[in-house]
Amino acid sequence: MTMELLKTIKRLQQVLSRDRNSGLTIGFVPTMGALHQGHLSLVERAGQENDRTVVSIFVNPNQFNDPNDLKNYPRTLEADLKLLSTLPCDYVFSPDADEIYPYPDTRKFDFGSLETVMEGHFRPGHFNGVAQVVSRLFEIVGPDKAYFGLKDFQQYAIIRKMVAMLRLPIAVFGCDTVREADGLAMSSRNALLSKDHRAVAPQIYCILQEAQKEARIFSPEEVKRHVTEKINSIGLLRVEYFEIADELTLKSVNSWEEKGTKVGCIAVFAGSVRLIDNIVFDK
């Protein structure tokens, strides 16, 4: 079938109701547009695992605590549609803000410590905005399965928690981070990097890989200090935080002997552009 662009909830729900009545399964990939290969890999997986795939493109104002960040976020709908037309994408839902929020969304979610560390600490209110829009989109689309990139690891943890809290019948899948050839995690924000900052940004992942090896020798606290010092020494990069946390609770890890998988999550400023990444530790 030919990909269809939909602007209203009414029209989207009409076509999805028809599909469900035909016994078809619905996969969903929520995005804020400015699509790159990372997003496209999610769409490809959704297309493989479902009969119909919906991609939303909506820059959610509720999850930006910095008005300039919202203003500068890239919007490239025409290019996004061209990319999606080559993939197993059946419906693109690209609503206006008034369509998603016909009245102010005043809901407050309590995710406990999941939302107070790392991104939540430096971007207060961010994850409440994420939960508002994703729960709203889940309500509108009603997918069987939804797909998120693991580059935003804390966001993925928050969404899994939200689905459990609201008891939504939706299977949530985390998909591996897609990287440029030089290792930089793909991000819509990469397009905002200057030439000089783009040249050094891949060092973030290189240093995270070095940290995996250091974990065999040094404590989590020492590894955190080494990563921060190495990145800051580059000059054009500045670490906002680097945390080694339990993948389920996101609580800081003090010893490699603690049970559970450990994830190193980082946020780095390259000039005014904020980049995030993470890496899993084997120990």
N, C-alpha and C positions, 0 to 999 in steps of 0.2 A: 504494500500500500504506500501511497505518497504521504510524506510527512506533512502534518497539519499544524499551523501556528494558531494558537488559541489565546484570546485575551481575557475572556470572562469565565468565571466559575461555572455559570449556567451551561455554557457550551461544552466546557471540559467534562462536566459531570454527565451531560447527555451522551457523549460518545463513550465514556467509560462505563456508563450503565449499560449501554448496548453491548459492549464487549463482555462485561461480566455475565450478562444474561445469556451470552453465547458460550459461557464456560471458560473464557480466556483469563489468564493470570496477568497481573499488572506489576511491572517493575518501575521503580521511581528513582531518579537522580536529581536531587535539588542542587542548584548552583546559583551563583550571583553573576554568571556570565563571564566575559573575557576568557573564553574557554581555551584550554591548552590540552596537550596529550594526556595529562593526568585525568582531567574530566572525561576525555573521550574513552579512556580505558574503562571507566566506570560504566559509561553508556554501552560499550561493547559487551561487558559482562552482563549487564541487565538484559541486553538483547538476547544473549545466549541462554539465560535462565528464566525468561518470561515470554509470554505470547505477545504482550504489548509493552512498550517502554515509553514513559513520560519523563521529559526533562523540563524542569522549571528554571527560568531565568528571571531572577528578581533580586535587586540590590536592596537588602533589608535595612531600613534606616534604624530599626530598633537595636541592632547589635553593634552600632558604631558609637563609642563613647567620645570620639574625637570628630567634630563636625568637618574638619579639613580632610580627614581620612575618608569620610563618606563622599565629600565633594570630589576628591581626586580619584576615587575608585574607578577603574576603567570600565567604560560601557561600549560594547562592540557588538550590538545585536545582529547587524547584517552579516558580519564575519562569522559570528557564532552559528547562525542559521545555515550558512554555507557549509561549515564543518559538519554540523549535525546531519545534513542532508545525505552525507556519504555513509552514515552509520545506521544501525538498526534502531532508529528513533522514530516513533510513530506520532507522538504529540509533543509539541513545545508549548509550555504554558508560560506566557510572559505578561503578567498582569501589571496594572498600575498599583501604586501603594493603597489607593482608596478601595481597590477591589479586595486586597488582602486584609486591610484594616478599615472597614467601613465605620468603625468607632474605635476609640483608643483602647489598646490592649493593656489592661492594668494588672494582668495576672502576675503573681510572684511565685516563682518556683524555688523550692528549698532543696538544693543538691548537697547540702552539708559541705564537707571538706573538699569535695570534687570541684567546687566552684570558687574556692577561696585561695587556691594555690596557683602558681605559675601564671597562665593567661588571666585567670580570674583575679589575681592579686593586682596585676598591672593594668587590667582593663575592666574596672568595676562595672557591673551591669551587662557586660558583654554576653555572658552565657544565658542570662535571663532573656535577652533579646533573641538569641539563637533558639532557645526553647520555645519562645512565643511563635516565631515564624515557622519552625519545623513542625511543631504540633499543629499549627494552622494548616500548613500544606498537607500534612498527613490526613487531617480531617477532610480537606477538599478532595485530595486524590484517592485516598483509601487504598493504598497499594498493598500487595501481598509481600513484596520485598523492597527494601530501600538500600542504597549504596552510598558509602562515604569514603573519602580518602583518608588514609592513616597519617598523612602529613599533619593534619589537624587532630593529633591523638587525643588531646583533652576534650575537644568537641565531640569526638566519637564516643568517649566514655560518658559524657553528659547526655548524649542522645540515647544511648543504651539505657541509662538510668531513667530518663524521661519516659521512654517506652514502657519500662517496667512499672514506674509510678502510676502512669495513666492506664496501664493494662491494655495497651493497644495490640491488636492481633497482626503485628507487622514484624517480619524478620529483618533485622538490621545487620548489614555486612560491612566490614572494614576491608578496604582494598589497599594493597601495597603502594607506597609512594613511587611515583614515576619521576625519573630524573633526566636532566639534560646529559649529553655525552660527557661533560666535565664533572658531573656529580651534583650540580645544584638542583635542589628539589624544585620541580615545576610549580609555578605560582603565577597567578594573574598579576601580582605585584612586580614580578621580574621585569615586566615591560617598562616600569617606572625607573629602573636603575640607570644611572649614568654609565658611560663606557668604562670609567675607572672602577666604579663600584661593582659592575658586572664582572670585571676581570678578576677581582679578588673574592667575590662571593662564594665560589666553589670551595674555597678553603674551609668553610664551615663544615661541610660534610667530610672533607679529608681529616680534619682534626677530630671529628666525632668518631671516625673509623680508628684513628690512633688511640682514642679513649677506650675502645673495646679491648685493645691489646694491653693497655695500661691497667685495666681492671684485674688482670692476672697478678699484678704486682702491688698496686696501690689501693688504698681504701677509697670508698665512694667520695669522701670529703676531699681527699687529695686529687682524685680524678677531676672533680668539679673545679677545683682551683686551677689545675693545669690547663683544662680546656678554656677557661675564662681568660687566663693569662696569655695563652697562645693566640687566641682570636683578637684580643685587645691589642696585642703587640703588632698586628698587621697595620694598624693605623687608620685605615678607612672603615674599619668595622668596630662596633661597640656592643658588647654583650649586655642585654637587659637582664636575662636570667639564664642559668643552666642548672637544671635539677635532675637528679636521678631518683626516680619514683617507682613505687609498685604499680604495675599496669592496671590493677583493678581499683585500688583505693586512691591512687595518685599521692599517697603519703610519702614523704622523703625517706629514702633508704639510708640507714647508717652502717650497715654491714652487708657484705656480699653473701653472708651465710643466712640471711633472712629468706624465708620461703617466698616463692612466687617469682614471676618474670619481672625484670627491672628494665625500665625505659628511661633513656636520657633525653630530656626535652629541652629545647633551647629557643630563645628569641634573640635576634641580633639586628641591630640597626646598621644598615649600609647607607650612610647619609641619613636622609629622612625616611627611607623605605625600610619597613620592618619585616624581617624574614623569620619564619619559624621552620624548625626541622626536628627530627628525633632519630634515635637509634636504639635498637634492642641489645641488651647485654646478655651474653650467653651464660654467665655465671649465676 
